[in-house]
């Protein structure tokens, strides 16, 4: 009995001392997980890469300057390397600086810019989706650890209740007031309570390890005090489907995907439109065969025009193909809306049902507590059997477990609803 009281005292003292020193709220834990998350960092880097890709696409509208140099040598006539001017020399060379400017590319440059911009927006929206998932995961791990702590405390209390009754029965058996059967029955229940406590301690340790790892700490690092699983949470604001759709990144991404498909259609069709560009070049070029003459500096200006005429109907086939892809994206938008509606409906239902579960579990716990007290008192007064005591103890621990599970389900229902509304 003294051992159980000591365990309960240590747990209570540790929790109160930790609460006085520091307190790890759900919001603070969420921030720590967000700051450490490797997935979120990867997604943000991907968004950064998409931003740079958009900037690269914008450079397609600007002039380009290139410098090229080339030299050749005919190995069969190396003896004529220094032949007189006007005679063949076995080498050529050229060096050119070229300034090019696209004038009209059939809309491909504008389409590529829109595609790059859409990719950037999609990656930013994917970052929001990753953030929502991380928040939900952190809430789930946090409340699971809190529930594991509540289960550990309940197991310790149950072990104390059984041990107290065991000591009473042991004394009565020593006095010859009861049979050995009652002592064996309560001894069995005492071992069951000890085993239950050991399992609860293991689950709590595992939950704390997961809690630490998720925020980048060592598994065995000390954990600040957590919110109690039965703490009251402020009510959430129930939103309509239209309000939720305006908040969800995955639904916003469907509009971006449709716009991207439209830009892809224009990019695919641009190859069948006229292409016009101009260039300025200057440099030195000996020509295909070099006769040893002085090579003059030669500036060149040019225009390149390409007009596709006949492609066996490829333009119209390409157009129909791209429109089919656009239709797929529009259907995907409707599918995403239905999925969000399903998530929202399920989350809203869980909010209501888990609230009723908590209420019923509390009432059941109160009844089990009162029943255990009455049956234990009656047995000590010789008016109830040991079977009644064991049954009352079993009902008590089941009611305690049901209450903790109901609180956990309620907290997870809130977390799921927040995820559904992207909060």
Secondary structure, DSSP 8 states (H G I E B T S, - for coil): -HHHHHHHHHHHHHHHHHHHH-B--HHHHHHHHHHH-HHHHHHHHHHHHHHHHHHHHHGGGS-EEEEEEEEEE-GGGGGGTT--TTS-BSEEEEEEEEEEEEEE-TTHHHHHHHHHHHHHHHHHHHHHHHHHHHHHHHHHHHHHHHHHHHHHHHHHHHHHHHHHHHHHHHHHHHTTSS-HHHHHHHHHHHHHHHHHHHHHHHHHHHHHHHHHHHTT--TT----B---TT----------HHHHHHH-HHHHHHHHHHHHHHHHHHHHHHTTS-EEEEEEEEEEE--SSB-S-----EEEEEEEEE-----TTHHHHHHHHHHHHHHHHHHHHHHHHHHHHHHHHHHHHHHHHHHHHHHHHHHHHHHHHHHHHHHHHHHHTTSS-HHHHHHHHHHHHHHHHHHHHHHHHHHHHHHHHHHHTT-
